[in-house]
C-alpha cells in the first residue's frame, strides 16, 4: 500500500501538481516512519486510536509539531487508498495539533555587519576544529573562508532568495537591468510552486558583477554555470559546504543561537532580507514584498511582521502628520 501511495505521488510530479522536491520528502516519510509504524497493523482496523498512537510514536522521535502534521498529511494519502479499495469504510478522525507560530531567526543590523566583517577576517584564519556537520567531509580547500562567502551573504540579503534557489541558480537565470532602476531580474527554477521572477535590491547588481568576473577568471561564468561555487557539480555538497562555512562564522561570533534560543542557520539570511525590508523599506506593502519574495502575505504577517518591535520602527512611531 505504501508503494502505491508513492507511485501516486510520482504521478503528481509528472502532471506538474507537485515538485520533485516535495515528492522526495513525501516518499521518505512514507518509506520510513509511516511504514515502520503501520507494517504490523491490520489495515482494516485502523481507527482514531491507531492515529493517536502514531502521533505518540512520532512525538517520541522528537519531531516538531509541523513535522508531525506533515506525516499525518502523508498518511491520509494511504487512508484514501484503503477507502478506494474498500478496506476501510471511512476516514478515521485525525487529532488536531496546535502549531505555534515561531518567529524566524533574523539578524539585527549590528549582527549582520559583524557577520560580513567576520566573513572577511576568517579568510586568513584556518578552521582546525572538527566539522559541525558529520554527514559530509569538509575539504581542506574550504578550511579558510572562501572569498565568495562575503558576496553570497550580501547577495542573499539583497535578493530574498531561498537556500534551495542558490543550489540551482545559474547565470542564465539572471538578467541585469540598468536604467531608471538598477536591479537583477532573477527567474530561478520553480520552488514551492512559485514561478514568477524576483527583483533584487540595486546593491545586488554590483555583487553579481564581481561574482561573475571572479568565476569567469576561474574558468566558469557561462550561462549554464552555477553562480555560487560553480566548481561543485554536486549541488547538495555545495549547500552543505555553505551551511558549514556560515555556521563557522556564527560560532566565531557567538550568534548561532537567537535571542529566544532558536538555532540560526544560513537560511536566516532570507529572514533577515524580509525583515530589513519591513523595517527600512519605507511604505512597502506586504503583498508586493510577499510576491517578490515568492511567499504569502500570511507567512509575512505570521513569521516576520510579528517580530518587529516598536523600537525597530521608531521613526514611524515618532513621525508627525504634515
Residue pairs with C-beta under 8 A, 6 or more apart in sequence:
1 43
1 78
1 81
1 82
2 30
2 31
2 34
2 35
2 78
4 81
5 30
5 74
5 77
5 78
5 81
6 26
6 27
6 30
6 31
8 77
8 81
9 18
9 23
9 26
9 27
9 30
9 77
10 23
10 27
12 18
12 23
13 19
13 20
13 23
18 26
19 190
19 191
19 192
19 193
21 164
21 191
25 70
26 74
26 77
29 70
29 71
29 74
30 74
30 77
30 78
33 57
33 58
33 61
33 71
34 71
34 74
34 75
34 78
37 53
37 54
37 57
38 46
38 54
38 75
38 78
41 50
43 82
43 87
43 88
44 82
44 87
44 88
46 79
46 82
46 88
46 92
47 92
48 92
48 93
48 94
50 92
51 72
51 75
51 92
51 93
51 94
51 95
52 95
54 71
54 72
54 75
55 68
55 72
55 95
55 97
58 67
58 68
58 71
59 68
63 71
65 97
65 98
65 99
65 100
66 99
68 97
69 97
69 99
72 94
72 97
76 91
76 94
79 88
79 91
79 92
80 91
82 88
83 89
83 90
83 91
101 302
101 303
101 306
102 262
102 303
103 260
103 303
103 304
103 306
103 307
104 268
104 271
104 275
104 303
104 304
104 307
105 258
105 262
105 263
105 264
105 265
105 268
105 271
106 268
106 271
106 272
106 274
106 275
106 276
106 304
106 307
107 115
107 255
107 264
107 268
107 269
107 272
109 276
111 253
111 255
112 157
112 272
114 253
114 255
115 153
115 249
115 250
115 253
115 255
116 150
116 153
116 154
118 249
118 252
118 253
119 145
119 149
119 150
119 153
119 249
120 145
120 150
122 144
122 145
122 248
122 249
122 252
123 144
123 145
123 146
123 147
124 144
125 144
125 145
126 143
126 144
127 143
127 144
127 248
128 143
131 137
131 138
131 244
132 244
132 247
132 248
132 251
133 240
133 243
133 244
133 247
135 240
136 237
136 240
138 241
138 244
139 241
142 241
142 244
142 245
145 245
145 248
145 249
146 229
146 245
147 214
148 211
148 214
148 228
148 229
149 242
149 245
149 246
149 249
151 207
151 210
151 211
151 214
151 228
152 166
152 228
152 242
153 246
153 269
154 203
154 204
154 207
155 161
155 204
155 207
155 208
155 211
155 228
156 166
156 266
156 269
156 270
156 272
156 273
157 269
157 272
157 273
157 276
158 200
158 201
158 203
158 204
158 207
158 273
159 184
159 186
159 198
159 200
159 201
159 204
159 273
160 198
160 200
160 270
160 273
160 274
160 277
160 292
160 293
160 294
161 169
161 186
161 188
161 198
161 270
162 191
162 267
162 270
162 294
163 239
163 242
163 243
163 266
163 267
163 270
164 191
165 186
165 188
165 189
165 191
166 227
166 228
166 239
166 242
167 235
167 236
167 238
167 239
168 188
168 189
168 226
168 235
169 186
169 188
169 226
169 227
169 228
170 223
170 224
170 225
170 226
170 227
171 212
171 221
171 222
171 223
171 224
171 225
171 227
172 223
172 224
173 186
173 187
173 188
173 189
173 227
174 184
174 185
174 186
174 208
174 227
175 184
175 185
175 186
175 187
176 184
176 205
176 208
176 209
177 183
177 184
177 185
178 205
181 202
182 202
182 205
183 199
183 200
183 201
183 202
183 204
183 205
184 199
184 200
184 204
184 205
184 208
185 197
185 198
185 199
186 197
186 198
186 199
186 200
187 197
187 198
188 198
191 294
192 294
194 294
194 295
196 291
196 294
198 292
198 293
198 294
199 292
208 227
211 227
211 228
212 221
212 227
213 221
215 221
215 225
215 227
215 230
218 231
220 226
220 230
220 231
221 230
226 232
226 235
226 238
228 238
228 242
229 238
229 241
229 242
232 238
232 241
242 266
243 265
243 266
246 265
246 266
247 256
247 265
247 266
250 256
250 264
255 264
256 263
256 264
257 263
257 264
258 264
270 293
271 303
271 304
273 293
274 289
274 293
274 295
274 300
274 304
275 304
275 307
275 308
277 284
277 289
278 284
278 289
278 300
278 304
278 305
278 308
279 308
279 312
279 313
281 289
286 297
286 300
286 301
286 305
287 297
289 300
290 296
290 297
290 299
290 300
293 300
310 317
